[in-house]
Amino acid sequence: MTLQNLRDQIDSLDDQLLQLLNQRMNFVRQVGELKRSTNSIIYRPERERQILDRMNALNGGPLSESALEAIFLEIFAAARNMELPERVAFLGPEGSFTHQAAESRFGAVSAYMAQPTIRSVFESVETGRARFGVVPIENNQEGVVNETIDLLNEKNLMIAAEAEIAVHFTFATQTDNLADITHIYSKDIAFRQCSKFLNDSFDGLQAEMVPVESTSKAAKMAAQQPRTAAICSHIAAKLFGVPVLFDNIEDSNLNRTRFLLLAKDFRNEPSGRDKTTLIARLQNSNSPGVLAEFLQEFNARGINLTKIESRPLREGATFRYWFLLECEGHADDPALQEILNHHTADVKWLGSYVRVS
Ligand SMILES: C=C(O[C@@H]1C=C(C(=O)O)C=C[C@H]1O)C(=O)O
């Protein structure tokens, strides 16, 4: 076939895609009207997951699973925006890994609000300035983000969904010669995670490592100061126009960060592969057996606990703790219901949502 023939075929398929997408949007609009009349929630991650699973099972290729999901996530975001434009607050600045995580869920067409702190993301959602908030909760190399854990306890927001992204670092500079670089800007954690690259490349050179608040800020500074460099995300380097010298300079390519999508008054239906997050403030948690007995309630019902973090209660000069727990399953599952019913006074449910890995 000639190029023109092939392009004609593509045009005719695009015509059909457009028609089908608009037909889909007409049904979405009706769903939106139904939801408004019953005052129910627009974003249904478990329904979106179900659609993705069904599409992946049907997909015979050559479209890859990740390409298929990226396309559908944009369709969902466009659909939700038609039902009701959604504003998403995220831990900024623009180009941060949290921004990337937010976009991976809410697509390119949602309205994003970069926030300077994790607390201000929580507050944006609390006050209704944003419908959703996205914050990091843990990195698989560095552990949890305590500020997020503490705010989950302090505020009354729900976890609507989680997202995970692979963290890759880029070395960006306007200089061609590494020996000319006087300062390298990045976040302290990024210096740690790229230590092998830094040792190998700057051994014997004079460059000073300067920690700044965010990797995006590092990119911005490297854009303004010629003999400097930034260790940042690829999108931040592009955003600030700093040439990328090396990509993927992190020590471990298994480096992943997990993010939470927060909302007010949110409830997912069970999807069949859910995770539940709880906060436990057990009475006399320092007494022998209190914590063990509580954990045993999960074990006895065959519920797999996937995480437990202890955080200081900050009550007087004591060393006492509350706990953040995660387990497999949904709060509607009878076994988990039993536990929640036993603990109405000392356990807070933060949400049940689709598990990503
Ligand atoms: C249309 C709906 O609303 C949203 C959009 C979806 C879609 O585009 O398929 C799916 C789930 C919801 O996040 C729905 O709930 O079915």
The ligand as an ORCA input file, in Angstrom:
! r2SCAN-3c Opt
* xyz 0 1
  C     -18.798      7.304     33.752
  C     -18.477      7.115     35.034
  O     -17.717      8.059     35.762
  C     -16.294      8.100     35.742
  C     -15.785      7.852     34.374
  C     -15.598      6.553     33.945
  C     -15.484      6.247     32.488
  O     -15.150      7.131     31.705
  O     -15.762      5.087     32.105
  C     -15.551      5.505     34.886
  C     -15.668      5.741     36.216
  C     -15.789      7.085     36.770
  O     -14.540      7.495     37.289
  C     -18.935      5.930     35.799
  O     -18.928      5.969     37.028
  O     -19.340      4.940     35.159
*
